[in-house]
């Protein structure tokens, strides 16, 4: 792949957006390659967690490629937005958790890509924003929706309508990110989290991710039924028997995703 780097360490896969000379801006080629990588990863039973980050020392992704966007017709822009939405949905609906390791600018589509992930770890040099309003448009990869769900509608309105960027500590304060770490420790800290998740029972991790996602936009009674069904479905699995036996026997459990 010309715009991505993919690395595996045990059960953790790291996908790096690799256009550092363009601050990892999101063009059609990168998005298509990313979608293909996500499809392949979904069929990889050995993968248990994924990290998404950007190449270089300045940007996770500084947004969509504005030079390319400036020439788009309305129909082309719709297809471009749909491609971005397919990627966001693929990350959200994947059976494994995704962690965004935001090492610099996460603006526009870059912020939206991070918002699709289950966790966001940010370097203390990171900056987040939805500056599309300054270009005469609005977020097109889910920013108006996922941002509101993560930080609340009031802050989402402010970020989308002012176009202002915020630093990592402010992003942490409003709930956009899970943690802020020193810049040089970002990948090591993110890998610690990914490795911890990868050591847990994969079927239960997938069930938890699915239940949280499906329960987000339904009444509590329906969401609780989703949870109860997912809880019951794990009984009789090898991992459930292994986890409970290990607890009773006071030993460390070994999970194999069955």
PyMOL commands that set and color helices and strands:
alter all, ss='L'
color gray80, all
select helices_A, chain A and resi 20-22+28-42+66-69+74-93+109-116+131-135+143-151+153-162+168-173+183-198+202-215+220-233+238-248
alter helices_A, ss='H'
color red, helices_A
select strands_A, chain A and resi 4-9+12-17+49-54+59-61+97-102+105-107+119-123+127-129+166-167+179-181
alter strands_A, ss='S'
color yellow, strands_A
deselect
rebuild
show_as cartoon
